Amino acid sequence: MADAAGLDQGHYSRLERGLLNGEPGEATIVAVANALGFPKSYFFQSDEIAGLPLSVHEPAWRKRASVAAGELKRLHAELNLRIMHIRRFLQAVDIEAERPLPSIDADEAGGADKVALLIRRAWMVPDGPVKNLTALCERAGILVVHCKFSERIDGVTMRIRDVPPLIFLNTNAPSDRMRHSLAHELGHLIMHRVPTSSMEDEADLFASEFLAPIAQLRSDLIGGRITLDRLVRLKGYWKVSVASLLYRATRSGLLTQNQAGYLWRQLSSRGWKKREPEETQFEREQPRLYPQVIALHENDLGYDPSDIARMLHIDLEDVRSLYGLAADDGKRRHLRVIK
């Protein structure tokens, strides 16, 4: 970075750590901004920097493998940059929740699975699969944001005092993992304010029960031999992974230890424990609330990509890659009728 900015390495290190005697000079600021590809104004914003989230949800197949320090730094940086953007987009928009988002202690409710059933009732979810979990979360005032994280990170929950509850999901994950991660993070929002040793297991149990209540799922699992082909068909109906269905069938006593072991070995031999095949995947849910907030700026408020770039203190290429807005020359074009 020091080389890219044309600065002495020791000087740049002191600059990063805030150890300079006085403010950096104009030439230094411009050199750093150019090297990083940000306008100079980016570095003079007054936003508070949020710490790392309560829980960084990792894929279940990694058995809670630790996330590398470098990945956490990149995640921390991206989350804060996203939050800064959300703050600016929401200055022109008020979001009102249609559904409650209560805080419930899992132990007091009798377990995370009981909390899931309480939320299904509070949100008036009918029996059967949840048709669109993303839409349900958005009706509760949650902003669901899709990002491209590293493979080790599936989802992140954040509560910041001046923005709505936030759930970030990794678009590099398949649709079944994304949906489970969303339910998992919803569980964190409802049940957890401080970290505990059991919080990840509680969030997983909440997600499983919210998406496919065992009392309803049981009737689909009993009567006939449980095979992977049968679980694939049920996956298409309940919109949860084969691995999740197999885990629920085992946990509820519908499979013997030998039967469960055989099916898990089959799952592993096919490579499905890491990623289930594309032909078994269902359509990915897409957020609507946050994209509507962005579209309001473009369509109703008349912001062009250059305006949005200035508002967010980023360049036009970042506007395009992050929000899908064309990085044009800043001149808004309109259709005309020509005779």
Contacts in CASP RR format, 6 or more apart in sequence:
PFRMAT RR
TARGET T0000
AUTHOR 0000-0000-0000
METHOD contacts of the structure
MODEL  1
MADAAGLDQGHYSRLERGLLNGEPGEATIVAVANALGFPKSYFFQSDEIA
GLPLSVHEPAWRKRASVAAGELKRLHAELNLRIMHIRRFLQAVDIEAERP
LPSIDADEAGGADKVALLIRRAWMVPDGPVKNLTALCERAGILVVHCKFS
ERIDGVTMRIRDVPPLIFLNTNAPSDRMRHSLAHELGHLIMHRVPTSSME
DEADLFASEFLAPIAQLRSDLIGGRITLDRLVRLKGYWKVSVASLLYRAT
RSGLLTQNQAGYLWRQLSSRGWKKREPEETQFEREQPRLYPQVIALHEND
LGYDPSDIARMLHIDLEDVRSLYGLAADDGKRRHLRVIK
1 12 0 8 1.000
1 35 0 8 1.000
1 36 0 8 1.000
2 8 0 8 1.000
2 9 0 8 1.000
2 10 0 8 1.000
2 11 0 8 1.000
2 12 0 8 1.000
2 13 0 8 1.000
4 35 0 8 1.000
5 12 0 8 1.000
5 28 0 8 1.000
5 31 0 8 1.000
5 32 0 8 1.000
5 34 0 8 1.000
5 35 0 8 1.000
6 31 0 8 1.000
6 35 0 8 1.000
7 15 0 8 1.000
7 28 0 8 1.000
7 31 0 8 1.000
7 32 0 8 1.000
11 20 0 8 1.000
12 32 0 8 1.000
14 20 0 8 1.000
15 24 0 8 1.000
15 28 0 8 1.000
15 32 0 8 1.000
24 32 0 8 1.000
29 40 0 8 1.000
29 43 0 8 1.000
30 40 0 8 1.000
32 43 0 8 1.000
33 39 0 8 1.000
33 40 0 8 1.000
33 42 0 8 1.000
33 43 0 8 1.000
37 315 0 8 1.000
38 313 0 8 1.000
38 314 0 8 1.000
38 315 0 8 1.000
39 310 0 8 1.000
39 313 0 8 1.000
39 314 0 8 1.000
39 315 0 8 1.000
41 313 0 8 1.000
42 313 0 8 1.000
42 314 0 8 1.000
45 84 0 8 1.000
45 313 0 8 1.000
47 80 0 8 1.000
47 83 0 8 1.000
47 84 0 8 1.000
47 87 0 8 1.000
49 80 0 8 1.000
50 79 0 8 1.000
50 80 0 8 1.000
50 83 0 8 1.000
50 158 0 8 1.000
50 160 0 8 1.000
51 76 0 8 1.000
51 80 0 8 1.000
52 72 0 8 1.000
52 75 0 8 1.000
52 76 0 8 1.000
53 79 0 8 1.000
53 156 0 8 1.000
53 157 0 8 1.000
53 158 0 8 1.000
54 157 0 8 1.000
54 159 0 8 1.000
54 188 0 8 1.000
54 192 0 8 1.000
54 193 0 8 1.000
54 194 0 8 1.000
54 195 0 8 1.000
54 199 0 8 1.000
55 156 0 8 1.000
55 157 0 8 1.000
55 185 0 8 1.000
55 188 0 8 1.000
55 192 0 8 1.000
55 195 0 8 1.000
55 199 0 8 1.000
55 200 0 8 1.000
55 203 0 8 1.000
56 67 0 8 1.000
56 72 0 8 1.000
56 75 0 8 1.000
56 153 0 8 1.000
56 155 0 8 1.000
56 156 0 8 1.000
57 153 0 8 1.000
57 154 0 8 1.000
57 155 0 8 1.000
57 156 0 8 1.000
57 157 0 8 1.000
57 181 0 8 1.000
57 184 0 8 1.000
57 185 0 8 1.000
57 188 0 8 1.000
57 200 0 8 1.000
57 203 0 8 1.000
58 64 0 8 1.000
58 65 0 8 1.000
58 67 0 8 1.000
58 152 0 8 1.000
58 153 0 8 1.000
58 154 0 8 1.000
59 151 0 8 1.000
59 152 0 8 1.000
59 154 0 8 1.000
59 173 0 8 1.000
59 177 0 8 1.000
60 204 0 8 1.000
60 243 0 8 1.000
61 243 0 8 1.000
61 273 0 8 1.000
61 274 0 8 1.000
62 152 0 8 1.000
64 200 0 8 1.000
65 152 0 8 1.000
67 75 0 8 1.000
67 150 0 8 1.000
67 152 0 8 1.000
67 153 0 8 1.000
68 152 0 8 1.000
71 150 0 8 1.000
71 152 0 8 1.000
71 153 0 8 1.000
74 150 0 8 1.000
75 149 0 8 1.000
75 150 0 8 1.000
75 153 0 8 1.000
75 156 0 8 1.000
78 147 0 8 1.000
78 149 0 8 1.000
79 156 0 8 1.000
79 158 0 8 1.000
79 168 0 8 1.000
82 145 0 8 1.000
82 147 0 8 1.000
82 168 0 8 1.000
83 158 0 8 1.000
83 160 0 8 1.000
83 163 0 8 1.000
83 166 0 8 1.000
84 312 0 8 1.000
85 312 0 8 1.000
85 322 0 8 1.000
86 143 0 8 1.000
86 145 0 8 1.000
86 163 0 8 1.000
86 166 0 8 1.000
86 290 0 8 1.000
87 162 0 8 1.000
87 163 0 8 1.000
88 311 0 8 1.000
88 312 0 8 1.000
89 290 0 8 1.000
89 293 0 8 1.000
89 294 0 8 1.000
89 297 0 8 1.000
90 163 0 8 1.000
90 164 0 8 1.000
90 293 0 8 1.000
92 296 0 8 1.000
92 297 0 8 1.000
92 301 0 8 1.000
93 293 0 8 1.000
93 296 0 8 1.000
95 141 0 8 1.000
95 143 0 8 1.000
95 164 0 8 1.000
95 289 0 8 1.000
95 293 0 8 1.000
96 141 0 8 1.000
97 139 0 8 1.000
97 140 0 8 1.000
97 141 0 8 1.000
98 139 0 8 1.000
98 140 0 8 1.000
98 141 0 8 1.000
99 122 0 8 1.000
99 123 0 8 1.000
99 136 0 8 1.000
99 139 0 8 1.000
99 140 0 8 1.000
99 141 0 8 1.000
100 122 0 8 1.000
100 123 0 8 1.000
100 140 0 8 1.000
101 140 0 8 1.000
101 141 0 8 1.000
101 142 0 8 1.000
101 165 0 8 1.000
101 189 0 8 1.000
101 190 0 8 1.000
102 119 0 8 1.000
102 122 0 8 1.000
102 190 0 8 1.000
103 190 0 8 1.000
103 191 0 8 1.000
103 193 0 8 1.000
104 115 0 8 1.000
104 118 0 8 1.000
104 119 0 8 1.000
104 190 0 8 1.000
104 191 0 8 1.000
105 191 0 8 1.000
106 112 0 8 1.000
106 114 0 8 1.000
106 115 0 8 1.000
106 191 0 8 1.000
106 202 0 8 1.000
106 206 0 8 1.000
109 115 0 8 1.000
109 118 0 8 1.000
111 202 0 8 1.000
111 205 0 8 1.000
112 187 0 8 1.000
112 191 0 8 1.000
112 201 0 8 1.000
112 202 0 8 1.000
112 203 0 8 1.000
112 205 0 8 1.000
112 206 0 8 1.000
112 209 0 8 1.000
113 205 0 8 1.000
113 206 0 8 1.000
113 208 0 8 1.000
113 209 0 8 1.000
113 214 0 8 1.000
115 187 0 8 1.000
115 190 0 8 1.000
115 191 0 8 1.000
115 206 0 8 1.000
116 187 0 8 1.000
116 205 0 8 1.000
116 206 0 8 1.000
116 207 0 8 1.000
116 208 0 8 1.000
116 209 0 8 1.000
116 210 0 8 1.000
116 213 0 8 1.000
117 209 0 8 1.000
117 213 0 8 1.000
119 186 0 8 1.000
119 190 0 8 1.000
119 210 0 8 1.000
120 210 0 8 1.000
120 213 0 8 1.000
123 136 0 8 1.000
123 139 0 8 1.000
123 140 0 8 1.000
125 136 0 8 1.000
127 213 0 8 1.000
127 216 0 8 1.000
128 212 0 8 1.000
128 213 0 8 1.000
128 216 0 8 1.000
128 238 0 8 1.000
129 211 0 8 1.000
129 212 0 8 1.000
129 237 0 8 1.000
129 238 0 8 1.000
129 239 0 8 1.000
130 136 0 8 1.000
130 210 0 8 1.000
130 211 0 8 1.000
130 239 0 8 1.000
132 285 0 8 1.000
133 179 0 8 1.000
133 182 0 8 1.000
133 183 0 8 1.000
133 186 0 8 1.000
133 211 0 8 1.000
133 285 0 8 1.000
134 144 0 8 1.000
134 182 0 8 1.000
134 285 0 8 1.000
134 286 0 8 1.000
134 287 0 8 1.000
134 288 0 8 1.000
135 285 0 8 1.000
135 288 0 8 1.000
137 144 0 8 1.000
137 167 0 8 1.000
137 182 0 8 1.000
137 186 0 8 1.000
138 144 0 8 1.000
138 287 0 8 1.000
138 288 0 8 1.000
138 289 0 8 1.000
141 164 0 8 1.000
141 165 0 8 1.000
141 289 0 8 1.000
142 164 0 8 1.000
142 165 0 8 1.000
142 166 0 8 1.000
142 167 0 8 1.000
142 186 0 8 1.000
142 189 0 8 1.000
143 163 0 8 1.000
143 164 0 8 1.000
143 165 0 8 1.000
143 166 0 8 1.000
143 167 0 8 1.000
143 287 0 8 1.000
143 289 0 8 1.000
143 290 0 8 1.000
144 167 0 8 1.000
144 169 0 8 1.000
144 182 0 8 1.000
144 287 0 8 1.000
144 289 0 8 1.000
144 290 0 8 1.000
145 166 0 8 1.000
145 167 0 8 1.000
145 168 0 8 1.000
145 169 0 8 1.000
145 287 0 8 1.000
145 290 0 8 1.000
146 168 0 8 1.000
146 169 0 8 1.000
146 171 0 8 1.000
146 286 0 8 1.000
146 287 0 8 1.000
147 168 0 8 1.000
147 169 0 8 1.000
147 170 0 8 1.000
147 171 0 8 1.000
148 170 0 8 1.000
148 171 0 8 1.000
148 172 0 8 1.000
149 155 0 8 1.000
149 156 0 8 1.000
149 168 0 8 1.000
149 170 0 8 1.000
149 172 0 8 1.000
151 172 0 8 1.000
153 170 0 8 1.000
154 169 0 8 1.000
154 170 0 8 1.000
154 173 0 8 1.000
154 177 0 8 1.000
154 178 0 8 1.000
154 181 0 8 1.000
154 184 0 8 1.000
155 167 0 8 1.000
155 168 0 8 1.000
155 169 0 8 1.000
155 170 0 8 1.000
155 181 0 8 1.000
155 184 0 8 1.000
155 185 0 8 1.000
156 167 0 8 1.000
156 168 0 8 1.000
156 185 0 8 1.000
157 165 0 8 1.000
157 166 0 8 1.000
157 167 0 8 1.000
157 168 0 8 1.000
157 185 0 8 1.000
157 188 0 8 1.000
157 189 0 8 1.000
158 165 0 8 1.000
158 166 0 8 1.000
158 167 0 8 1.000
158 168 0 8 1.000
159 165 0 8 1.000
159 166 0 8 1.000
159 189 0 8 1.000
160 166 0 8 1.000
165 189 0 8 1.000
167 182 0 8 1.000
167 185 0 8 1.000
167 186 0 8 1.000
167 189 0 8 1.000
169 178 0 8 1.000
169 181 0 8 1.000
169 182 0 8 1.000
169 185 0 8 1.000
170 178 0 8 1.000
170 181 0 8 1.000
171 178 0 8 1.000
173 181 0 8 1.000
174 275 0 8 1.000
174 276 0 8 1.000
174 278 0 8 1.000
174 281 0 8 1.000
175 281 0 8 1.000
175 282 0 8 1.000
175 283 0 8 1.000
175 284 0 8 1.000
175 285 0 8 1.000
176 235 0 8 1.000
176 239 0 8 1.000
176 240 0 8 1.000
176 241 0 8 1.000
176 244 0 8 1.000
176 276 0 8 1.000
176 280 0 8 1.000
176 281 0 8 1.000
176 282 0 8 1.000
177 241 0 8 1.000
178 284 0 8 1.000
178 285 0 8 1.000
179 211 0 8 1.000
179 239 0 8 1.000
179 240 0 8 1.000
179 285 0 8 1.000
180 207 0 8 1.000
180 208 0 8 1.000
180 211 0 8 1.000
180 240 0 8 1.000
180 241 0 8 1.000
180 244 0 8 1.000
181 207 0 8 1.000
182 285 0 8 1.000
183 206 0 8 1.000
183 207 0 8 1.000
183 208 0 8 1.000
183 210 0 8 1.000
183 211 0 8 1.000
184 203 0 8 1.000
184 204 0 8 1.000
184 206 0 8 1.000
184 207 0 8 1.000
185 203 0 8 1.000
186 206 0 8 1.000
186 207 0 8 1.000
186 210 0 8 1.000
187 202 0 8 1.000
187 203 0 8 1.000
187 206 0 8 1.000
187 207 0 8 1.000
187 210 0 8 1.000
188 199 0 8 1.000
188 203 0 8 1.000
190 206 0 8 1.000
191 199 0 8 1.000
191 202 0 8 1.000
191 203 0 8 1.000
191 206 0 8 1.000
192 199 0 8 1.000
192 202 0 8 1.000
192 203 0 8 1.000
208 240 0 8 1.000
208 244 0 8 1.000
208 247 0 8 1.000
208 248 0 8 1.000
211 238 0 8 1.000
211 239 0 8 1.000
211 240 0 8 1.000
211 244 0 8 1.000
212 238 0 8 1.000
212 240 0 8 1.000
212 244 0 8 1.000
212 245 0 8 1.000
212 248 0 8 1.000
214 248 0 8 1.000
214 251 0 8 1.000
214 252 0 8 1.000
217 238 0 8 1.000
217 245 0 8 1.000
217 248 0 8 1.000
218 252 0 8 1.000
218 254 0 8 1.000
220 234 0 8 1.000
220 237 0 8 1.000
220 238 0 8 1.000
221 234 0 8 1.000
221 245 0 8 1.000
221 248 0 8 1.000
221 249 0 8 1.000
221 252 0 8 1.000
221 254 0 8 1.000
222 254 0 8 1.000
226 249 0 8 1.000
226 254 0 8 1.000
226 255 0 8 1.000
226 259 0 8 1.000
226 263 0 8 1.000
227 263 0 8 1.000
228 242 0 8 1.000
228 263 0 8 1.000
228 266 0 8 1.000
228 267 0 8 1.000
228 270 0 8 1.000
231 242 0 8 1.000
231 245 0 8 1.000
231 246 0 8 1.000
231 249 0 8 1.000
232 242 0 8 1.000
232 280 0 8 1.000
234 245 0 8 1.000
235 241 0 8 1.000
235 242 0 8 1.000
235 245 0 8 1.000
235 276 0 8 1.000
235 280 0 8 1.000
235 282 0 8 1.000
236 280 0 8 1.000
236 282 0 8 1.000
238 245 0 8 1.000
239 282 0 8 1.000
241 276 0 8 1.000
242 267 0 8 1.000
242 272 0 8 1.000
242 276 0 8 1.000
242 280 0 8 1.000
243 267 0 8 1.000
243 272 0 8 1.000
243 273 0 8 1.000
243 276 0 8 1.000
246 255 0 8 1.000
246 260 0 8 1.000
246 263 0 8 1.000
246 264 0 8 1.000
246 267 0 8 1.000
249 255 0 8 1.000
249 260 0 8 1.000
250 260 0 8 1.000
255 263 0 8 1.000
264 273 0 8 1.000
267 273 0 8 1.000
270 277 0 8 1.000
294 323 0 8 1.000
294 325 0 8 1.000
297 303 0 8 1.000
297 307 0 8 1.000
297 308 0 8 1.000
298 304 0 8 1.000
298 308 0 8 1.000
298 325 0 8 1.000
302 332 0 8 1.000
303 311 0 8 1.000
304 328 0 8 1.000
304 330 0 8 1.000
304 331 0 8 1.000
304 332 0 8 1.000
305 316 0 8 1.000
305 319 0 8 1.000
305 320 0 8 1.000
305 325 0 8 1.000
305 326 0 8 1.000
305 327 0 8 1.000
305 328 0 8 1.000
305 330 0 8 1.000
306 316 0 8 1.000
306 328 0 8 1.000
306 329 0 8 1.000
306 330 0 8 1.000
307 330 0 8 1.000
308 319 0 8 1.000
308 323 0 8 1.000
308 325 0 8 1.000
309 315 0 8 1.000
309 316 0 8 1.000
309 318 0 8 1.000
309 319 0 8 1.000
312 318 0 8 1.000
312 319 0 8 1.000
314 322 0 8 1.000
316 327 0 8 1.000
316 328 0 8 1.000
316 330 0 8 1.000
317 327 0 8 1.000
319 325 0 8 1.000
319 327 0 8 1.000
320 326 0 8 1.000
320 327 0 8 1.000
END
